[in-house]
Amino acid sequence: MASDDVKLIGAWASPYVMRPRIALNLKGVEYEFLEEKFGSKSELLLKSNPVYKKIPVLLHGGKPICESLIIVQYIDEAWSGHSILPSDPYHRAVARFWGHYIDDKWFPALTGISRAPTDEAKKEAIEQVFAGLKFLEEVLEKSGAGKPFFGGDTIGYIDIALGCNLGWLRATEKLSGLTYLDESKTPLLVCWAEKFSAHEAVKCVMPETDKLVEFAQMLKAKFSAPPSK
């Protein structure tokens, strides 16, 4: 499919940037990936997203669209083919609800594990991650109805919202020594994660776990180092 002047401003390690990349891949849309350098913001990014000054930003015909899940919704509406959001209004609202939950509750708990100031706070964050995965296991069981994805037979909105975090979840497992996706506790999610990661639209943009671990360790060293005089 012709690109129709499609560009995506992002960074390889960002799970939020993965979302529009997966959506564009599902739609078969060619695009130019504009990699932002860590620790700096390009003039194009600041011009394209002057409010939040954050990635990702989709540029379609020169017009910017910001915020990862809003971009995914835009991609679904702008290009035909693979349907990402359900056609039924109620199911579409439910999908958006869980996308918001992942960003508002679950992923902050995951990132909070390494940032917790006390052991008690770390324990609470870990419990929140497990509780969230239990919720999502139940959602997959109900919405999937025995199908491999939240979207049924194909990758949908919740799949993208949650699946973009799999790389960081695995990196967190490796750094902490804990297993969050446990077959004894969330067997459906374990199976789903394998199928999602192996999908053609996903595997080409899913960061390697070891590379994310190295990146996380670099960030920790950078932000824990005393300020230079």
N, C-alpha and C positions, 0 to 999 in steps of 0.2 A: 504494500500500500504506500502511496506517495506520502512523504513526510508533511507536506503542506506547511513548511517552515515551522517545525516543532523542535524546541530546545528545552532542556531540563537543567536547571542550576541545582547542584547538589554535591554530596561527598560520599565516597564509597562506604564509609562505616556507619552512616546514618540509617537507622531502620525506617525513619519517616521518608527518606528519599527512595528507599526500596519500593514503597507503595506505588507511586506513579510509574516507576520503571516496570513493575510487574503488570500494572494495568495496561500500559502502552504495549508491552509484549503480548499480552492476551489479545489485544485488538489488532495486533500486527502492524502497529504504527512505527515507522522509522523516525528516529529523533537523534539530535545531537546532545551528548551529555557534556555539560560544562562543569568541570570539577573545581570546587572551591578549595583553596589552600587552608589547611588547619591553622587557626589563630588569626585569620584575616578575613575581611569581607570585601569582595570585589565591588567596583563601582556599579557594575550591572546588577548585582544583588541588591545593593542599597537603593538603586533607582527603581528596581522592579518590586521590591517589598519594603517601602520606606517606613511602614508602621511597625512591623515586628523585626525586620532586618534578619530574617531567618530563612534557611533552606527547609524544604525544597520550594522552588518556584518553576512553574511551567510557563513557557513562552509559546503561545500559539498564534502565529501570524503577527508576532510582535506584541501581543497583548498578554500581560502577566496574570496568572492565577496562583494564589498562595494557599498554604495550609494543606497538608498531605491528603487528608480524607476528602476535603473539598475538591482537590485536584482529581482524586480518583472518581468522584461523582461527576465531575466535568468531563473527564475522559469517557466515561460510560455514556454520557449524553451526546458528546460531540462526534463519536465514531460508532458506526454500526458494527455488527458482528457479535462477538462474545458478550453476553449480558452479565454485568457484574452485580448490580443491585436487582433484587427480586422485582417482578412486575406488579405483584399485589401490594397495595399501599400499606397494609398492616405489616406484612413481612418485611417491607422496605424500612418501615419505621423501627421494627425490632432489630434489624441489621444495624441501623444507625445507632441505636441505643447501645448495643454491645461494642460497637466501634468506639463510642464515647467512653464507655466503661474501661476499655483497655487503656486508653490514653489518660483518663482521669484518675484511675485507681490502680490498675494492675501493673502497668509499666513503671510508674513512679515507685511502686513498692519494690520492683525488681532492681531498679537503679539505686534505690535507697539502701539496699543490703551492703554495698561497698562503702556507702557514705555515712552509715549510721555512726553517731558519735559515741554510743554506749553499746554494750552487749545486749542490754534489754531492748534498745531500739532496733538492733539488728535482728533479734529474735522475732520482734513484732513484724518487721518487714518480711521476713521469711514466711511467717504464718499467713500474711496477707497474700503472698505469691501463691502458696499452696491453696488457700481458700478460693482465690480467683480461678485457678486451674480447675478446681472442682466445679465451680459455676459453669465454666466454659465446656467442661466435659458433659455436663447436663444439657447445655445448649446444643452441642454437637449431636448428642443422642436424639434430641427432639427434632431439631431442624434437618439433620442429615437423613433421618429415617433409614439407617442402614447404608447410606451412601458414603463415599470416601471423604467428601468435603462438607463444610458448613453450607456451601451453595448447592449441595446435592451431588450430581455427577461431575460438576465442573467447579473451578475456583470462583468464589464469590467475594462479596464485600467483607464479611467477617474473616474469611480466610486470609485476605490481604492485610486486614487490620492487625490480626494476631500473628500471622506467619512472618511478617517482616521482622518480628522480634526474636525469631528462633536462633539466629546467629548469636545475639547477645545473651540469650538464655543459656545456650550451650557454653559460651565463654564464661558466664557466671558460674555454671556448674563446675567447670574446670578450675576456676579460681578458688571456689569455696569448698570443693570436695563433696558437695551435696548434689543429689539427683532430683530435679524438680519434675521432669516428665518421667514418672515412674509407672511402668506397665501394671503394677499391682494396684495402683491408685487411679490412674487415668489411662486405661488401655486404649480407649478410642482416640485420645489426643496423641498418644505415642504413634499409633498407626497413621493418623492424619499427618503428623509432622514428617514422617518418612515420605509419604506420597506427595505432600506439598513441596518439600525440598527437592524432590526428584523431577518435578514438573518442568517442561521445557522453558516455560515463561519465567521460572524462578531460579533454577540452578545456575544460570549464567550471571545472575546479579547477587546471589547469596554470598556474603563474605565468608572466607575460611575462618574456622573457629580459632586456630592458632594465631592468625593474623590479628583477630580482634583481641585476643588475650594480650598480645604484644602491645597493641594500641592502648588497651586499658592500663597496662603497667606503666606505659609512657605517660599517660595522663595523670596517674596517681603520683608518679615521681615528680612531675612538673608542678602539680598543685600543692604537694606536701613540702616542696623545697622552700627554704627561707628566702624572703625577698632579697635581691641583690642590693648592695649599698652603693 
